[in-house]
């Protein structure tokens, strides 16, 4: 899987998304302009010490992203989509794109990807969920469909004595 952020604006969201991507071995693609510097402390802090484990790609424009990823199947996360994110089949090399926090993915881009637009259901009257939460929700569904390939599948609780 690949996560793509089109013109993200809030460094903490991108930092949280970078952390999620690092923990799931998912490449992160950022399309400029960014609403922050990649050196910003809020971005680094939200990503903790996972930055060196993140596969990160940065593009000057959406056109450059397309040029460097020819033939990519791109799912577009948008509140305008007819398909719910759980109703589609994700492949292991697919891309899931999310738009900037204040405006989403531009309509001219969505128009070329109508069949791969997906949405997260939510109550009427709300604009959107938090970007980093949305990425985690959709990414983990896509990873579930891939049987969490390459990720730790078991956990182990430590034995400890119960104290009242």
PALUM-787734 format. One record per residue: x, y, z of N, C-alpha, C, O, CB in turn. Coordinates in Angstrom, 3 decimals. Glycine has a CB too. Layout:
<<X, Y, Z>, <X, Y, Z>, <X, Y, Z>, <X, Y, Z>, <X, Y, Z>>;
...
//
This chain:
<<0.844, -1.186, 0.000>, <0.000, 0.000, 0.000>, <0.886, 1.245, 0.000>, <2.051, 1.212, 0.397>, <-0.959, 0.001, 1.225>>;
<<0.295, 2.328, -0.455>, <0.959, 3.628, -0.457>, <-0.062, 4.661, 0.019>, <-1.234, 4.592, -0.353>, <1.527, 3.992, -1.888>>;
<<0.375, 5.611, 0.834>, <-0.471, 6.726, 1.253>, <0.057, 7.983, 0.573>, <1.262, 8.234, 0.547>, <-0.488, 6.887, 2.823>>;
<<-0.870, 8.769, 0.020>, <-0.534, 10.009, -0.661>, <-1.289, 11.146, 0.008>, <-2.505, 11.069, 0.188>, <-0.871, 9.931, -2.178>>;
<<-0.571, 12.198, 0.376>, <-1.204, 13.398, 0.924>, <-1.048, 14.512, -0.094>, <0.069, 14.907, -0.427>, <-0.581, 13.802, 2.304>>;
<<-2.172, 15.017, -0.587>, <-2.159, 16.099, -1.561>, <-2.233, 17.429, -0.820>, <-3.276, 17.787, -0.272>, <-3.334, 15.959, -2.571>>;
<<-1.133, 18.148, -0.807>, <-1.029, 19.483, -0.204>, <-1.462, 19.542, 1.263>, <-2.296, 20.373, 1.622>, <-1.856, 20.450, -0.996>>;
<<-0.910, 18.677, 2.111>, <-1.287, 18.720, 3.535>, <-0.908, 20.052, 4.171>, <0.075, 20.680, 3.778>, <-0.616, 17.569, 4.303>>;
<<-1.695, 20.476, 5.153>, <-1.508, 21.797, 5.753>, <-1.049, 21.787, 7.202>, <-0.385, 22.727, 7.642>, <-2.770, 22.550, 5.666>>;
<<-1.384, 20.754, 7.946>, <-1.148, 20.755, 9.391>, <-0.027, 19.780, 9.729>, <-0.168, 18.579, 9.499>, <-2.441, 20.384, 10.163>>;
<<1.086, 20.277, 10.273>, <2.242, 19.411, 10.513>, <1.969, 18.248, 11.460>, <2.497, 17.155, 11.254>, <3.362, 20.224, 11.058>>;
<<1.158, 18.458, 12.488>, <0.876, 17.374, 13.424>, <0.149, 16.213, 12.729>, <0.434, 15.049, 13.011>, <0.036, 17.896, 14.601>>;
<<-0.774, 16.520, 11.835>, <-1.462, 15.455, 11.096>, <-0.473, 14.665, 10.251>, <-0.474, 13.434, 10.266>, <-2.573, 16.043, 10.203>>;
<<0.365, 15.377, 9.519>, <1.338, 14.688, 8.664>, <2.321, 13.893, 9.513>, <2.724, 12.801, 9.113>, <2.095, 15.698, 7.776>>;
<<2.712, 14.402, 10.657>, <3.593, 13.663, 11.559>, <2.941, 12.382, 12.062>, <3.579, 11.330, 12.107>, <3.990, 14.537, 12.737>>;
<<1.664, 12.474, 12.440>, <0.939, 11.279, 12.891>, <0.809, 10.262, 11.763>, <0.951, 9.060, 11.984>, <-0.455, 11.662, 13.417>>;
<<0.542, 10.743, 10.566>, <0.409, 9.861, 9.404>, <1.748, 9.208, 9.091>, <1.798, 8.024, 8.757>, <-0.109, 10.644, 8.175>>;
<<2.827, 9.965, 9.194>, <4.169, 9.410, 8.963>, <4.445, 8.283, 9.953>, <5.017, 7.257, 9.586>, <5.254, 10.514, 9.089>>;
<<4.047, 8.471, 11.184>, <4.235, 7.431, 12.201>, <3.434, 6.180, 11.854>, <3.952, 5.067, 11.942>, <3.823, 7.953, 13.590>>;
<<2.177, 6.355, 11.460>, <1.345, 5.223, 11.056>, <1.974, 4.505, 9.860>, <2.026, 3.276, 9.826>, <-0.088, 5.695, 10.710>>;
<<2.443, 5.267, 8.893>, <3.064, 4.666, 7.708>, <4.335, 3.904, 8.081>, <4.556, 2.799, 7.587>, <3.385, 5.749, 6.662>>;
<<5.159, 4.469, 8.930>, <6.387, 3.778, 9.346>, <6.042, 2.467, 10.055>, <6.666, 1.439, 9.795>, <7.239, 4.685, 10.276>>;
<<5.059, 2.500, 10.941>, <4.688, 1.304, 11.709>, <4.051, 0.214, 10.860>, <4.016, -0.947, 11.267>, <3.743, 1.682, 12.813>>;
<<3.549, 0.576, 9.687>, <2.897, -0.404, 8.819>, <3.707, -0.682, 7.549>, <3.232, -1.366, 6.643>, <1.504, 0.083, 8.445>>;
<<4.919, -0.153, 7.489>, <5.783, -0.322, 6.307>, <5.092, 0.182, 5.044>, <5.186, -0.438, 3.985>, <6.174, -1.803, 6.132>>;
<<4.401, 1.308, 5.165>, <3.665, 1.900, 4.050>, <4.374, 3.160, 3.582>, <4.538, 4.090, 4.372>, <2.206, 2.217, 4.456>>;
<<4.801, 3.224, 2.324>, <5.424, 4.453, 1.832>, <4.461, 5.634, 1.907>, <3.260, 5.486, 1.683>, <5.906, 4.263, 0.392>>;
<<5.003, 6.804, 2.224>, <4.227, 8.037, 2.300>, <4.693, 8.968, 1.186>, <5.889, 9.211, 1.022>, <4.375, 8.718, 3.702>>;
<<3.735, 9.480, 0.429>, <4.008, 10.389, -0.680>, <3.376, 11.737, -0.342>, <2.181, 11.804, -0.056>, <3.455, 9.823, -2.042>>;
<<4.162, 12.804, -0.373>, <3.671, 14.151, -0.095>, <3.734, 14.973, -1.369>, <4.774, 15.046, -2.024>, <4.491, 14.825, 1.036>>;
<<2.608, 15.597, -1.716>, <2.546, 16.449, -2.898>, <2.490, 17.900, -2.449>, <1.592, 18.288, -1.701>, <1.318, 16.095, -3.787>>;
<<3.439, 18.698, -2.899>, <3.522, 20.118, -2.552>, <2.452, 20.911, -3.293>, <1.913, 20.454, -4.300>, <4.921, 20.677, -2.879>>;
<<2.147, 22.119, -2.778>, <2.808, 22.777, -1.662>, <2.353, 22.213, -0.312>, <1.199, 21.825, -0.132>, <2.545, 24.272, -1.714>>;
<<3.297, 22.183, 0.620>, <3.012, 21.755, 1.984>, <2.722, 22.997, 2.818>, <3.278, 24.063, 2.554>, <4.203, 20.933, 2.586>>;
<<1.874, 22.874, 3.803>, <1.540, 24.008, 4.659>, <2.507, 24.172, 5.816>, <2.182, 24.826, 6.806>, <0.145, 23.855, 5.192>>;
<<3.689, 23.588, 5.704>, <4.666, 23.587, 6.784>, <6.018, 23.196, 6.205>, <6.116, 22.768, 5.055>, <4.244, 22.618, 7.933>>;
<<7.045, 23.348, 7.008>, <8.383, 22.903, 6.635>, <8.589, 21.479, 7.143>, <8.085, 21.114, 8.206>, <9.474, 23.861, 7.206>>;
<<9.317, 20.692, 6.392>, <9.601, 19.323, 6.842>, <10.513, 19.305, 8.061>, <10.689, 18.256, 8.681>, <10.237, 18.519, 5.714>>;
<<11.086, 20.429, 8.410>, <11.928, 20.537, 9.604>, <11.137, 21.005, 10.830>, <11.695, 21.095, 11.923>, <13.082, 21.496, 9.340>>;
<<9.864, 21.299, 10.662>, <9.051, 21.846, 11.743>, <8.983, 20.895, 12.936>, <8.799, 19.689, 12.772>, <7.647, 22.148, 11.240>>;
<<9.134, 21.453, 14.136>, <9.196, 20.622, 15.343>, <7.913, 19.847, 15.600>, <7.968, 18.718, 16.087>, <9.504, 21.481, 16.538>>;
<<6.749, 20.433, 15.280>, <5.476, 19.730, 15.507>, <5.373, 18.497, 14.615>, <4.835, 17.469, 15.028>, <4.279, 20.674, 15.245>>;
<<5.888, 18.601, 13.401>, <5.899, 17.468, 12.475>, <6.801, 16.370, 13.016>, <6.399, 15.209, 13.091>, <6.369, 17.908, 11.068>>;
<<8.006, 16.733, 13.389>, <8.972, 15.752, 13.903>, <8.478, 15.113, 15.195>, <8.618, 13.906, 15.391>, <10.335, 16.415, 14.138>>;
<<7.900, 15.926, 16.073>, <7.430, 15.410, 17.363>, <6.298, 14.409, 17.184>, <6.279, 13.368, 17.842>, <6.968, 16.560, 18.259>>;
<<5.349, 14.717, 16.291>, <4.216, 13.815, 16.066>, <4.677, 12.489, 15.467>, <4.072, 11.449, 15.727>, <3.183, 14.475, 15.145>>;
<<5.745, 12.521, 14.666>, <6.267, 11.302, 14.055>, <7.213, 10.538, 14.951>, <7.692, 9.463, 14.589>, <6.960, 11.633, 12.784>>;
<<7.487, 11.098, 16.136>, <8.417, 10.509, 17.104>, <9.749, 10.174, 16.439>, <10.228, 10.918, 15.583>, <7.808, 9.244, 17.737>>;
<<10.329, 9.074, 16.830>, <11.646, 8.705, 16.296>, <11.528, 7.693, 15.162>, <12.428, 6.880, 14.950>, <12.528, 8.137, 17.407>>;
<<10.410, 7.747, 14.433>, <10.170, 6.800, 13.347>, <10.573, 7.343, 11.977>, <10.478, 6.623, 10.983>, <8.717, 6.414, 13.324>>;
<<11.015, 8.583, 11.905>, <11.307, 9.204, 10.617>, <12.351, 8.440, 9.819>, <12.240, 8.348, 8.597>, <11.771, 10.618, 10.824>>;
<<13.349, 7.898, 10.475>, <14.399, 7.181, 9.745>, <13.923, 5.826, 9.235>, <14.619, 5.187, 8.446>, <15.616, 6.992, 10.634>>;
<<12.751, 5.380, 9.672>, <12.185, 4.104, 9.215>, <11.070, 4.307, 8.194>, <10.433, 3.343, 7.770>, <11.653, 3.309, 10.405>>;
<<10.831, 5.556, 7.798>, <9.759, 5.891, 6.876>, <10.286, 5.984, 5.451>, <11.314, 6.613, 5.199>, <9.093, 7.205, 7.285>>;
<<9.576, 5.354, 4.525>, <9.873, 5.507, 3.096>, <9.063, 6.714, 2.617>, <7.843, 6.636, 2.469>, <9.518, 4.183, 2.261>>;
<<9.751, 7.822, 2.378>, <9.094, 9.101, 2.098>, <9.455, 9.595, 0.703>, <10.622, 9.583, 0.310>, <9.484, 10.155, 3.152>>;
<<8.438, 10.029, -0.041>, <8.615, 10.612, -1.370>, <7.940, 11.982, -1.379>, <6.851, 12.150, -0.831>, <8.022, 9.680, -2.490>>;
<<8.593, 12.950, -2.002>, <8.054, 14.303, -2.062>, <8.025, 14.751, -3.519>, <8.991, 14.561, -4.258>, <8.897, 15.287, -1.190>>;
<<6.900, 15.350, -3.921>, <6.691, 15.776, -5.305>, <6.357, 17.261, -5.326>, <5.723, 17.782, -4.409>, <5.561, 14.948, -5.983>>;
<<6.789, 17.923, -6.373>, <6.511, 19.351, -6.535>, <5.066, 19.606, -6.946>, <4.534, 20.690, -6.706>, <7.453, 19.956, -7.566>>;
<<4.421, 18.605, -7.570>, <3.053, 18.784, -8.053>, <2.379, 17.428, -8.224>, <3.030, 16.383, -8.186>, <3.039, 19.566, -9.387>>;
<<1.065, 17.466, -8.413>, <0.297, 16.252, -8.688>, <0.754, 15.643, -10.015>, <0.828, 14.421, -10.144>, <-1.226, 16.558, -8.723>>;
<<1.056, 16.484, -10.990>, <1.523, 16.012, -12.290>, <2.837, 15.248, -12.151>, <3.023, 14.218, -12.798>, <1.695, 17.190, -13.256>>;
<<3.750, 15.742, -11.312>, <5.014, 15.028, -11.089>, <4.756, 13.685, -10.407>, <5.387, 12.684, -10.747>, <5.981, 15.885, -10.235>>;
<<3.837, 13.660, -9.453>, <3.473, 12.400, -8.798>, <3.007, 11.378, -9.833>, <3.461, 10.234, -9.822>, <2.369, 12.633, -7.741>>;
<<2.098, 11.788, -10.730>, <1.599, 10.884, -11.765>, <2.718, 10.420, -12.694>, <2.777, 9.251, -13.074>, <0.502, 11.565, -12.575>>;
<<3.591, 11.336, -13.049>, <4.691, 11.016, -13.953>, <5.639, 9.990, -13.329>, <6.129, 9.101, -14.024>, <5.461, 12.288, -14.324>>;
<<5.896, 10.105, -12.043>, <6.842, 9.207, -11.378>, <6.203, 7.904, -10.897>, <6.903, 7.000, -10.443>, <7.471, 9.914, -10.208>>;
<<4.877, 7.807, -10.996>, <4.160, 6.597, -10.595>, <3.186, 6.192, -11.703>, <1.979, 6.119, -11.472>, <3.402, 6.820, -9.250>>;
<<3.706, 5.928, -12.909>, <2.815, 5.631, -14.037>, <2.014, 4.344, -13.804>, <2.533, 3.348, -13.301>, <3.627, 5.511, -15.333>>;
<<0.751, 4.401, -14.182>, <-0.106, 3.224, -14.056>, <-0.587, 2.926, -12.653>, <-1.226, 1.899, -12.424>, <0.607, 2.052, -14.562>>;
<<-0.291, 3.807, -11.707>, <-0.701, 3.564, -10.322>, <-2.221, 3.564, -10.196>, <-2.895, 4.433, -10.750>, <-0.093, 4.622, -9.388>>;
<<-2.755, 2.592, -9.471>, <-4.181, 2.599, -9.146>, <-4.338, 3.438, -7.891>, <-3.802, 3.106, -6.834>, <-4.752, 1.137, -8.943>>;
<<-5.077, 4.527, -8.022>, <-5.195, 5.491, -6.931>, <-6.635, 5.561, -6.440>, <-7.544, 5.898, -7.198>, <-4.716, 6.882, -7.380>>;
<<-6.831, 5.242, -5.177>, <-8.122, 5.451, -4.536>, <-8.103, 6.852, -3.953>, <-7.122, 7.262, -3.334>, <-8.413, 4.368, -3.431>>;
<<-9.195, 7.587, -4.154>, <-9.300, 8.960, -3.681>, <-10.262, 9.010, -2.498>, <-11.448, 8.718, -2.652>, <-9.773, 9.905, -4.817>>;
<<-9.768, 9.372, -1.333>, <-10.618, 9.477, -0.149>, <-11.277, 10.856, -0.145>, <-10.605, 11.885, -0.083>, <-9.793, 9.245, 1.164>>;
<<-12.606, 10.848, -0.212>, <-13.354, 12.094, -0.266>, <-14.748, 11.895, 0.321>, <-15.320, 10.810, 0.214>, <-13.444, 12.610, -1.712>>;
<<-15.282, 12.918, 0.927>, <-16.640, 12.833, 1.473>, <-17.684, 12.797, 0.359>, <-18.857, 12.531, 0.620>, <-16.913, 14.019, 2.409>>;
<<-17.269, 13.061, -0.876>, <-18.195, 13.113, -2.013>, <-18.362, 11.765, -2.721>, <-19.127, 11.674, -3.681>, <-17.716, 14.143, -3.009>>;
<<-17.677, 10.738, -2.278>, <-17.671, 9.450, -2.984>, <-18.944, 8.650, -2.747>, <-19.509, 8.684, -1.654>, <-16.472, 8.629, -2.553>>;
<<-19.399, 7.925, -3.777>, <-20.540, 7.028, -3.577>, <-20.130, 5.724, -2.881>, <-20.955, 5.104, -2.211>, <-21.197, 6.713, -4.922>>;
<<-18.879, 5.304, -3.028>, <-18.405, 4.037, -2.449>, <-17.875, 4.219, -1.034>, <-17.109, 5.144, -0.764>, <-17.315, 3.431, -3.327>>;
<<-18.286, 3.337, -0.136>, <-17.722, 3.316, 1.210>, <-16.368, 2.608, 1.133>, <-16.205, 1.669, 0.354>, <-18.691, 2.600, 2.232>>;
<<-15.418, 3.043, 1.918>, <-14.049, 2.523, 1.857>, <-13.954, 1.010, 2.064>, <-12.980, 0.395, 1.632>, <-13.206, 3.213, 2.889>>;
<<-14.936, 0.408, 2.709>, <-14.930, -1.039, 2.935>, <-15.545, -1.815, 1.774>, <-15.507, -3.045, 1.772>, <-15.676, -1.364, 4.212>>;
<<-16.107, -1.123, 0.793>, <-16.800, -1.775, -0.320>, <-15.913, -1.991, -1.542>, <-16.389, -2.483, -2.565>, <-17.998, -0.959, -0.716>>;
<<-14.650, -1.638, -1.456>, <-13.741, -1.803, -2.596>, <-12.636, -2.783, -2.235>, <-12.383, -3.051, -1.060>, <-13.136, -0.440, -3.025>>;
<<-11.989, -3.309, -3.253>, <-10.860, -4.221, -3.059>, <-9.566, -3.467, -3.302>, <-9.363, -2.906, -4.378>, <-10.961, -5.452, -4.002>>;
<<-8.697, -3.452, -2.315>, <-7.397, -2.798, -2.430>, <-6.352, -3.853, -2.762>, <-6.371, -4.957, -2.216>, <-7.026, -2.038, -1.119>>;
<<-5.454, -3.507, -3.648>, <-4.329, -4.382, -3.964>, <-3.105, -3.935, -3.184>, <-3.058, -2.798, -2.714>, <-4.036, -4.386, -5.482>>;
<<-2.115, -4.802, -3.037>, <-0.948, -4.477, -2.209>, <-0.107, -3.309, -2.711>, <0.652, -2.727, -1.936>, <-0.080, -5.672, -2.101>>;
<<-0.223, -2.953, -3.982>, <0.556, -1.838, -4.515>, <-0.301, -0.617, -4.837>, <0.153, 0.296, -5.526>, <1.292, -2.276, -5.754>>;
<<-1.533, -0.596, -4.345>, <-2.427, 0.531, -4.615>, <-2.050, 1.749, -3.782>, <-1.372, 1.645, -2.760>, <-3.878, 0.138, -4.338>>;
<<-2.510, 2.905, -4.248>, <-2.282, 4.184, -3.585>, <-3.616, 4.691, -3.056>, <-4.647, 4.548, -3.714>, <-1.629, 5.221, -4.556>>;
<<-3.593, 5.284, -1.866>, <-4.785, 5.914, -1.310>, <-4.431, 7.369, -1.071>, <-3.546, 7.678, -0.273>, <-5.271, 5.204, 0.017>>;
<<-5.127, 8.264, -1.767>, <-4.823, 9.692, -1.686>, <-5.832, 10.409, -0.802>, <-7.031, 10.132, -0.840>, <-4.806, 10.320, -3.084>>;
<<-5.316, 11.333, -0.008>, <-6.118, 12.185, 0.860>, <-5.767, 13.633, 0.556>, <-4.616, 13.949, 0.255>, <-5.879, 11.851, 2.369>>;
<<-6.754, 14.507, 0.633>, <-6.537, 15.914, 0.326>, <-6.197, 16.731, 1.551>, <-6.150, 16.228, 2.674>, <-7.749, 16.488, -0.335>>;
<<-5.961, 18.001, 1.303>, <-5.618, 18.901, 2.403>, <-6.796, 19.065, 3.352>, <-7.955, 18.891, 2.974>, <-5.178, 20.269, 1.864>>;
<<-6.470, 19.402, 4.587>, <-7.445, 19.439, 5.666>, <-8.616, 20.393, 5.397>, <-9.748, 20.085, 5.768>, <-6.761, 19.833, 6.941>>;
<<-8.368, 21.532, 4.767>, <-9.422, 22.537, 4.605>, <-10.271, 22.371, 3.355>, <-11.360, 22.940, 3.278>, <-8.814, 23.885, 4.590>>;
<<-9.800, 21.604, 2.368>, <-10.541, 21.545, 1.106>, <-10.610, 20.163, 0.476>, <-11.353, 19.976, -0.488>, <-9.930, 22.481, 0.136>>;
<<-9.867, 19.194, 0.980>, <-9.876, 17.865, 0.373>, <-9.114, 17.843, -0.946>, <-8.309, 18.729, -1.234>, <-11.307, 17.400, 0.151>>;
<<-9.386, 16.818, -1.733>, <-8.758, 16.666, -3.046>, <-9.524, 17.552, -4.031>, <-10.755, 17.549, -4.029>, <-8.751, 15.155, -3.515>>;
<<-8.816, 18.305, -4.869>, <-9.509, 19.176, -5.829>, <-10.472, 18.400, -6.746>, <-10.200, 17.266, -7.139>, <-8.483, 19.923, -6.680>>;
<<-11.599, 19.043, -7.073>, <-12.640, 18.429, -7.909>, <-12.099, 17.972, -9.269>, <-12.514, 16.929, -9.774>, <-13.787, 19.416, -8.120>>;
<<-11.176, 18.739, -9.867>, <-10.655, 18.365, -11.186>, <-9.857, 17.068, -11.130>, <-9.764, 16.368, -12.139>, <-9.781, 19.484, -11.744>>;
<<-9.286, 16.732, -9.991>, <-8.585, 15.451, -9.823>, <-9.609, 14.345, -9.566>, <-9.522, 13.268, -10.156>, <-7.550, 15.528, -8.650>>;
<<-10.564, 14.607, -8.699>, <-11.597, 13.609, -8.384>, <-12.366, 13.189, -9.636>, <-12.715, 12.018, -9.785>, <-12.574, 14.163, -7.334>>;
<<-12.625, 14.125, -10.521>, <-13.405, 13.846, -11.728>, <-12.763, 12.767, -12.595>, <-13.466, 12.054, -13.311>, <-13.577, 15.117, -12.540>>;
<<-11.441, 12.639, -12.542>, <-10.727, 11.642, -13.344>, <-10.632, 10.291, -12.637>, <-10.101, 9.335, -13.202>, <-9.331, 12.144, -13.676>>;
<<-11.139, 10.204, -11.410>, <-11.018, 8.977, -10.615>, <-12.349, 8.599, -9.952>, <-12.359, 8.033, -8.859>, <-9.930, 9.149, -9.543>>;
<<-13.457, 8.906, -10.604>, <-14.779, 8.662, -10.003>, <-14.950, 7.224, -9.520>, <-15.518, 6.991, -8.453>, <-15.872, 8.987, -11.007>>;
<<-14.463, 6.263, -10.298>, <-14.664, 4.853, -9.967>, <-13.826, 4.399, -8.772>, <-14.106, 3.350, -8.194>, <-14.336, 3.995, -11.167>>;
<<-12.807, 5.167, -8.392>, <-11.977, 4.772, -7.245>, <-12.075, 5.768, -6.086>, <-11.200, 5.800, -5.221>, <-10.521, 4.635, -7.679>>;
<<-13.122, 6.567, -6.068>, <-13.339, 7.469, -4.934>, <-14.021, 6.684, -3.808>, <-14.968, 5.935, -4.048>, <-14.204, 8.715, -5.355>>;
<<-13.532, 6.863, -2.592>, <-14.092, 6.179, -1.423>, <-14.338, 7.182, -0.299>, <-13.698, 8.230, -0.225>, <-13.146, 5.048, -0.942>>;
<<-15.269, 6.836, 0.561>, <-15.575, 7.719, 1.692>, <-15.730, 6.905, 2.966>, <-15.987, 5.702, 2.931>, <-16.858, 8.536, 1.420>>;
<<-15.571, 7.582, 4.079>, <-15.806, 7.011, 5.398>, <-17.179, 7.518, 5.849>, <-17.393, 8.729, 5.900>, <-14.658, 7.406, 6.429>>;
<<-18.106, 6.624, 6.176>, <-19.428, 7.083, 6.621>, <-19.332, 7.900, 7.911>, <-18.539, 7.599, 8.804>, <-20.363, 5.882, 6.831>>;
<<-20.155, 8.929, 7.980>, <-20.236, 9.753, 9.192>, <-21.592, 10.456, 9.209>, <-22.314, 10.456, 8.213>, <-19.062, 10.797, 9.253>>;
<<-21.916, 11.034, 10.317>, <-23.201, 11.706, 10.472>, <-23.357, 12.881, 9.527>, <-22.375, 13.517, 9.145>, <-23.371, 12.174, 11.890>>;
<<-24.604, 13.167, 9.148>, <-24.845, 14.306, 8.265>, <-24.576, 15.610, 9.011>, <-24.699, 15.685, 10.233>, <-26.293, 14.281, 7.722>>;
<<-24.215, 16.609, 8.259>, <-23.943, 17.917, 8.847>, <-22.504, 18.114, 9.277>, <-22.152, 19.186, 9.769>, <-24.827, 18.128, 10.013>>;
<<-21.655, 17.098, 9.101>, <-20.246, 17.220, 9.454>, <-19.423, 17.278, 8.175>, <-19.733, 16.598, 7.196>, <-19.787, 16.039, 10.357>>;
<<-18.385, 18.084, 8.188>, <-17.552, 18.267, 6.998>, <-16.620, 17.095, 6.771>, <-16.541, 16.568, 5.661>, <-16.747, 19.541, 7.113>>;
<<-15.904, 16.677, 7.823>, <-14.945, 15.584, 7.647>, <-14.374, 15.154, 8.995>, <-14.511, 15.847, 10.003>, <-13.807, 16.008, 6.696>>;
<<-13.739, 14.003, 8.978>, <-12.980, 13.529, 10.135>, <-11.584, 14.133, 10.096>, <-11.189, 14.720, 9.088>, <-12.907, 11.975, 10.160>>;
<<-10.844, 13.994, 11.172>, <-9.445, 14.420, 11.203>, <-8.657, 13.632, 10.160>, <-8.883, 12.434, 9.984>, <-8.832, 14.224, 12.623>>;
<<-7.750, 14.290, 9.482>, <-6.997, 13.666, 8.399>, <-6.204, 12.447, 8.864>, <-6.250, 11.404, 8.212>, <-6.060, 14.675, 7.778>>;
<<-5.486, 12.558, 9.968>, <-4.675, 11.416, 10.403>, <-5.554, 10.237, 10.820>, <-5.177, 9.083, 10.616>, <-3.759, 11.825, 11.566>>;
<<-6.717, 10.516, 11.400>, <-7.649, 9.434, 11.733>, <-8.188, 8.785, 10.464>, <-8.300, 7.561, 10.391>, <-8.814, 9.964, 12.597>>;
<<-8.519, 9.588, 9.476>, <-9.045, 9.061, 8.211>, <-8.033, 8.155, 7.524>, <-8.387, 7.088, 7.023>, <-9.434, 10.207, 7.274>>;
<<-6.779, 8.579, 7.503>, <-5.740, 7.752, 6.896>, <-5.650, 6.413, 7.622>, <-5.601, 5.364, 6.979>, <-4.374, 8.478, 6.927>>;
<<-5.630, 6.436, 8.937>, <-5.519, 5.192, 9.708>, <-6.709, 4.269, 9.444>, <-6.532, 3.061, 9.282>, <-5.418, 5.501, 11.212>>;
<<-7.903, 4.821, 9.399>, <-9.101, 4.010, 9.175>, <-9.026, 3.293, 7.832>, <-9.205, 2.077, 7.767>, <-10.363, 4.885, 9.237>>;
<<-8.763, 4.033, 6.766>, <-8.761, 3.446, 5.426>, <-7.547, 2.544, 5.223>, <-7.671, 1.465, 4.644>, <-8.781, 4.549, 4.360>>;
<<-6.382, 2.971, 5.690>, <-5.178, 2.162, 5.531>, <-5.333, 0.809, 6.223>, <-4.978, -0.221, 5.649>, <-3.959, 2.904, 6.087>>;
<<-5.848, 0.800, 7.423>, <-5.972, -0.479, 8.130>, <-7.012, -1.403, 7.490>, <-6.886, -2.623, 7.594>, <-6.339, -0.231, 9.585>>;
<<-8.021, -0.856, 6.841>, <-8.936, -1.709, 6.080>, <-8.194, -2.320, 4.898>, <-8.328, -3.514, 4.633>, <-10.173, -0.903, 5.594>>;
<<-7.417, -1.516, 4.190>, <-6.653, -2.029, 3.050>, <-5.654, -3.088, 3.511>, <-5.489, -4.111, 2.847>, <-5.918, -0.878, 2.326>>;
<<-4.996, -2.856, 4.626>, <-4.040, -3.835, 5.160>, <-4.752, -5.107, 5.634>, <-4.229, -6.210, 5.476>, <-3.238, -3.217, 6.324>>;
<<-5.940, -4.949, 6.211>, <-6.722, -6.121, 6.627>, <-7.030, -6.987, 5.417>, <-6.938, -8.213, 5.480>, <-8.037, -5.692, 7.334>>;
<<-7.396, -6.342, 4.316>, <-7.686, -7.086, 3.098>, <-6.458, -7.826, 2.570>, <-6.592, -8.811, 1.844>, <-8.220, -6.149, 2.034>>;
<<-5.275, -7.360, 2.926>, <-4.026, -8.012, 2.516>, <-3.536, -8.966, 3.614>, <-2.388, -9.410, 3.587>, <-2.938, -6.952, 2.198>>;
<<-4.412, -9.276, 4.577>, <-4.075, -10.144, 5.715>, <-2.898, -9.615, 6.533>, <-2.133, -10.392, 7.103>, <-3.755, -11.544, 5.221>>;
<<-2.759, -8.297, 6.589>, <-1.693, -7.643, 7.352>, <-0.312, -8.207, 6.989>, <0.550, -8.386, 7.850>, <-1.947, -7.807, 8.860>>;
<<-0.130, -8.477, 5.716>, <1.115, -9.053, 5.196>, <2.339, -8.282, 5.709>, <2.431, -7.064, 5.551>, <1.099, -9.055, 3.653>>;
<<3.258, -9.000, 6.312>, <4.505, -8.413, 6.788>, <4.415, -7.693, 8.122>, <5.406, -7.129, 8.586>, <5.007, -7.475, 5.782>>;
<<3.247, -7.701, 8.744>, <3.081, -7.022, 10.033>, <2.943, -8.056, 11.143>, <2.514, -9.185, 10.909>, <1.845, -6.082, 10.011>>;
<<3.307, -7.659, 12.327>, <3.218, -8.541, 13.491>, <1.761, -8.932, 13.699>, <0.888, -8.071, 13.808>, <3.798, -7.854, 14.767>>;
<<1.508, -10.215, 13.752>, <0.130, -10.684, 13.874>, <-0.245, -11.133, 15.276>, <-1.423, -11.346, 15.561>, <-0.100, -11.806, 12.926>>;
<<0.724, -11.278, 16.141>, <0.402, -11.706, 17.503>, <1.043, -10.744, 18.498>, <2.040, -10.084, 18.205>, <0.884, -13.165, 17.758>>;
<<0.458, -10.688, 19.642>, <1.004, -9.899, 20.731>, <1.166, -10.803, 21.933>, <0.626, -11.909, 21.967>, <0.101, -8.682, 21.062>>;
<<1.890, -10.345, 22.891>, <2.091, -11.178, 24.072>, <1.999, -10.306, 25.310>, <2.752, -9.346, 25.478>, <3.456, -11.915, 24.017>>;
<<1.062, -10.661, 26.167>, <0.944, -9.960, 27.445>, <1.984, -10.505, 28.401>, <2.262, -11.704, 28.424>, <-0.482, -10.108, 28.042>>;
<<2.542, -9.626, 29.172>, <3.495, -10.076, 30.201>, <2.722, -10.660, 31.370>, <1.636, -10.194, 31.715>, <4.410, -8.903, 30.679>>;
<<3.286, -11.660, 31.955>, <2.685, -12.220, 33.163>, <2.999, -11.270, 34.314>, <4.152, -10.894, 34.528>, <3.219, -13.677, 33.458>>;
<<1.981, -10.897, 35.034>, <2.205, -10.084, 36.214>, <1.167, -10.444, 37.257>, <0.065, -10.908, 36.965>, <2.151, -8.577, 35.875>>;
<<1.567, -10.213, 38.439>, <0.717, -10.554, 39.566>, <-0.318, -9.447, 39.752>, <0.015, -8.262, 39.708>, <1.557, -10.759, 40.859>>;
<<-1.572, -9.840, 39.959>, <-2.630, -8.879, 40.179>, <-2.536, -8.348, 41.607>, <-2.468, -9.117, 42.565>, <-4.012, -9.512, 39.912>>;
<<-2.533, -7.040, 41.732>, <-2.447, -6.412, 43.053>, <-3.691, -5.556, 43.245>, <-4.037, -4.733, 42.397>, <-1.136, -5.550, 43.202>>;
<<-4.361, -5.770, 44.388>, <-5.566, -4.959, 44.693>, <-5.177, -3.727, 45.454>, <-6.038, -2.920, 45.803>, <-6.601, -5.768, 45.504>>;
//
